[in-house]
Amino acid sequence: MDQRDLMRGALKASGVVKKGAQLKFGAIAMVVFFVGLLLLGMFFPAGQASAADCEDTGPGTADASAVSETDGSGNQATGTLHEQQVEYAKVIDNAAKKAKLPGRATLIGLMTAMQESTMQNLGHGHLDSVGLFQQRPSMNWGTKQQIMTPSYSAESFFLGRGTNDGLVDIEGWAKLPLGTAAQKVQKSAHPELYAGHETAMRKLAKDAGINLERGGSATGSADSAAAGDDSEPVTSENNGCGVAKPGAGGTGGSAGGKFTDGKQTWKLNNPRSVDEAIAWAKKNSGSGSSKEWYQRCLAFTAIVYGWNFSGVNYAIDHYSVVPKSMQHAGDRHPPAGALMYWDTGHRAGHIAVYLGDGKVASNDIMRPGYIDVVDAELFETKWGAKYIGWTPPVFPKAG
């Protein structure tokens, strides 16, 4: 059926088709109409409404969106099976290096993932097991979505998650046979199967450019890292903090914990606990920041606490979304982990995560698009913003 047949059918359906000049006139009109629609689609394409479409040019706006980790490891690998395995091997190695673990830990992680999932990010498995390491949401390893994020599941394998031990929790793991160390974490019904993957995983590591002879700490702490001075940006490289076991995520999960200002206490349901969120914010600030946060302060705060999106379009509106009993208007003594708000004179306003000691992690304040740790008062002195108050880190509409 060609375009003329389609046109004639449309005209008949509308009762317009007649003889002679009426047919010609109707056809021409319809052609003009359809051409007009095509031009509208070309020059005014439909798009998803977001705060980025707004005319707000003030500091820090835009809703949070489903942003993967900066290393892209939240996505499924593509290519041939071997190419996918190489990409997942790199994710596992990055998690080990981030935790300051030696190359031997990477090798154990590779052997484990190969046995559990053939180094594939599976959405199925025994009972509710999913992901590279076949971890189970019902066993407090996190939500299915989180476990299906390779960087998350790899971190869980090395550091543990919730009540589950990771590799660093296994006493003397670095001196155990490789397969035995893997079994101590996985508690498999077939412990003898991990060791058989050593040769293949050494070859895969070579293909991925992974140094399995890399040194590191068996405890996963930055033992040899020197703390930076106050003049340097606070990052994961100079804050002198050890690596804590992450919590499991998801609404109602154990990670949220409780939040108190000394007078009131609130139960949180964020995927990350307050301590984890503060650590994440520090790690992704200063020299650890990527240039993706321009006018995205609300997005940053939601992602700091482990959410994919905030569910609110403007930072200043989030203050109103939080229950009134949690709003602390004008109070300048928030607990660490609280959300602080400012009226910038623009529609969006501004929000930042309070880290304690008068410091916040914020986008745009020092460098457009980047996150930096700064004094909380800087928004008033530099931007002329008006301080509104603080709330506990709750995200009623997040997901």
DATABEL-V11729 format. One record per residue. RES is the residue in one letter. PHI is phi as a letter, one per 30 degrees, with the letter a starting at -180 (none if undefined). OMEGA is omega in radians with two decimals (999 if undefined). Layout:
# DATABEL-V11729
RES | PHI | OMEGA
RES | PHI | OMEGA
This chain:
# DATABEL-V11729
M | none | -3.12
D | c | -3.06
Q | d | 3.13
R | d | 3.10
D | d | 3.11
L | d | -3.13
M | d | -3.11
R | d | 3.12
G | d | 3.14
A | d | -3.14
L | d | 3.11
K | d | -3.12
A | d | -3.11
S | c | 3.10
G | i | -3.06
V | c | -3.02
V | d | 3.04
K | b | -3.09
K | c | 2.94
G | h | -3.02
A | d | -3.13
Q | d | 3.13
L | d | -3.13
K | d | -3.13
F | d | -3.14
G | d | -3.13
A | d | 3.13
I | d | -3.13
A | d | -3.13
M | d | 3.10
V | e | 3.11
V | d | -3.13
F | d | -3.11
F | d | 3.08
V | d | 3.11
G | d | 3.11
L | d | 3.13
L | d | 3.13
L | d | 3.10
L | d | 3.11
G | d | -3.12
M | d | -3.04
F | c | 3.13
F | b | -3.11
P | d | 3.11
A | d | 3.12
G | b | -3.14
Q | d | -3.14
A | d | 3.10
S | a | -3.14
A | d | 3.13
A | d | 3.14
D | d | -3.07
C | d | -3.13
E | d | 3.13
D | d | 3.09
T | c | 3.14
G | d | -3.12
P | d | 2.97
G | i | 3.05
T | b | 3.10
A | i | 3.12
D | d | 3.02
A | d | 3.08
S | b | -3.08
A | d | -3.13
V | c | 3.10
S | d | 3.07
E | e | -3.04
T | d | 3.10
D | d | 3.09
G | i | -3.01
S | d | 3.07
G | d | -3.09
N | c | 3.04
Q | d | 3.07
A | d | -3.13
T | b | 3.14
G | j | 3.10
T | d | 3.13
L | e | -3.13
H | d | 3.13
E | d | 3.09
Q | d | 3.14
Q | d | 3.08
V | d | -3.12
E | d | 3.13
Y | d | 3.08
A | d | 3.11
K | d | 3.11
V | d | 3.13
I | d | 3.13
D | d | 3.11
N | d | 3.11
A | d | 3.11
A | d | -3.14
K | d | 3.13
K | d | 3.13
A | d | 3.12
K | i | -3.13
L | d | -3.12
P | d | 3.14
G | d | 3.10
R | d | 3.09
A | d | 3.09
T | e | -3.13
L | d | 3.11
I | d | 3.11
G | d | 3.12
L | d | 3.13
M | d | -3.13
T | d | -3.12
A | d | 3.13
M | d | 3.13
Q | d | -3.04
E | d | -2.98
S | b | -2.96
T | h | 3.14
M | h | 3.10
Q | b | -3.12
N | d | -3.01
L | d | 3.07
G | c | -3.12
H | a | 3.13
G | l | 3.12
H | d | -3.05
L | h | -3.12
D | c | -3.13
S | d | 3.12
V | b | 3.00
G | i | -3.11
L | e | -3.05
F | c | 3.11
Q | h | 3.10
Q | d | -3.00
R | c | 3.05
P | e | -3.09
S | d | 3.13
M | c | 3.02
N | i | 3.04
W | d | -3.10
G | k | 3.07
T | d | 3.11
K | e | -3.14
Q | d | 3.13
Q | d | -3.13
I | d | 3.10
M | d | 3.01
T | c | -3.01
P | e | -3.14
S | d | 3.11
Y | d | -3.09
S | d | 3.10
A | d | 3.08
E | e | 3.12
S | d | -3.14
F | d | -3.09
F | d | -3.00
L | c | -3.05
G | i | -3.13
R | a | 3.14
G | i | -3.14
T | c | -3.08
N | c | 3.09
D | d | 3.01
G | c | -3.11
L | e | -3.09
V | d | 3.13
D | d | -3.12
I | d | -3.09
E | d | 3.10
G | i | -3.06
W | e | -3.07
A | d | -3.14
K | c | 3.11
L | d | 2.96
P | e | -3.04
L | e | -3.12
G | d | 3.13
T | d | 3.12
A | d | 3.11
A | d | -3.12
Q | d | 3.14
K | d | 3.12
V | d | -2.99
Q | d | -3.12
K | h | -3.08
S | d | 3.05
A | d | 3.14
H | b | -3.04
P | d | -3.06
E | d | -3.00
L | d | -3.07
Y | d | -3.03
A | d | -3.09
G | d | -3.10
H | c | -3.03
E | e | -3.08
T | d | -3.13
A | d | -3.11
M | d | 3.02
R | d | 3.10
K | d | 3.12
L | d | 3.11
A | d | 3.12
K | d | 3.10
D | d | -3.11
A | d | -3.13
G | i | -3.11
I | c | 3.12
N | c | -3.12
L | d | 3.11
E | c | -3.12
R | d | 3.08
G | d | 3.13
G | l | -3.12
S | c | 3.13
A | d | -3.11
T | c | -3.13
G | i | 3.12
S | c | -3.12
A | d | -3.04
D | e | -3.02
S | c | -3.10
A | d | 3.12
A | d | 3.12
A | d | -3.14
G | d | 3.11
D | d | -3.01
D | d | -3.10
S | d | -3.11
E | c | 3.03
P | d | 3.13
V | d | 3.12
T | b | 3.12
S | d | -3.09
E | d | -3.06
N | b | -3.10
N | d | 3.04
G | i | -3.10
C | c | 3.03
G | d | -3.12
V | c | 3.13
A | c | 3.10
K | d | -3.14
P | d | 3.07
G | c | 3.07
A | d | -3.03
G | c | 3.07
G | j | 3.12
T | e | -3.13
G | i | -3.11
G | d | -3.05
S | d | -3.04
A | d | -3.01
G | e | 3.12
G | i | -3.14
K | c | -3.10
F | b | -3.09
T | b | 3.02
D | c | -3.12
G | j | 3.13
K | c | 3.13
Q | b | 3.10
T | b | -3.13
W | b | 3.06
K | d | -3.12
L | c | 3.08
N | b | 3.14
N | d | 3.08
P | e | 3.09
R | c | 3.03
S | d | 3.14
V | d | -3.14
D | d | 3.12
E | d | -3.13
A | d | 3.12
I | d | 3.12
A | d | 3.13
W | d | -3.14
A | d | 3.11
K | d | -3.09
K | d | -3.08
N | c | 3.09
S | c | 3.11
G | h | -3.13
S | d | 3.11
G | d | -3.08
S | d | 2.99
S | c | -3.08
K | d | -3.12
E | b | -2.95
W | c | -3.12
Y | d | -3.12
Q | h | -3.11
R | b | -3.09
C | d | -3.14
L | d | 3.06
A | e | -3.10
F | d | -3.10
T | d | 3.12
A | d | -3.12
I | d | 3.05
V | e | -3.12
Y | c | 2.98
G | j | 3.13
W | d | 3.03
N | d | 3.12
F | a | -3.09
S | d | -3.09
G | i | 3.14
V | b | -3.05
N | d | -3.04
Y | b | -3.11
A | e | -3.06
I | d | 3.11
D | d | -3.13
H | d | 3.09
Y | e | -3.14
S | d | 3.13
V | d | 3.11
V | d | 3.13
P | e | -3.08
K | e | -3.14
S | d | 3.14
M | c | -3.11
Q | d | -3.13
H | c | -3.06
A | d | 3.05
G | i | -3.11
D | d | -3.09
R | c | 3.13
H | b | -3.13
P | d | 3.02
P | d | 3.09
A | e | -3.11
G | j | -3.13
A | d | 3.04
L | c | 3.14
M | c | -3.01
Y | b | 3.08
W | b | 2.98
D | c | -3.07
T | c | -3.06
G | i | 3.08
H | c | -3.05
R | e | -2.96
A | d | -3.00
G | i | -3.10
H | b | 3.11
I | b | 3.13
A | b | 3.12
V | c | 3.14
Y | d | -3.08
L | c | -3.04
G | j | 3.11
D | h | 3.08
G | i | -3.07
K | c | 3.03
V | b | 2.99
A | c | -3.03
S | b | 3.01
N | d | 2.91
D | i | -2.99
I | d | 3.10
M | c | -3.11
R | b | 3.13
P | e | 3.08
G | j | -3.08
Y | c | 3.08
I | c | 3.08
D | b | 3.05
V | c | -3.05
V | b | 3.03
D | d | -3.11
A | d | -3.11
E | d | -3.02
L | d | -3.12
F | d | 3.12
E | d | -3.09
T | d | -3.09
K | c | -3.10
W | c | -3.06
G | i | -3.12
A | d | 3.10
K | c | -3.13
Y | d | -3.13
I | c | -3.09
G | l | -3.13
W | b | 3.03
T | b | 2.96
P | d | -3.12
P | d | 3.12
V | c | -3.10
F | b | -3.02
P | e | -3.07
K | c | -3.07
A | d | 3.07
G | a | 999
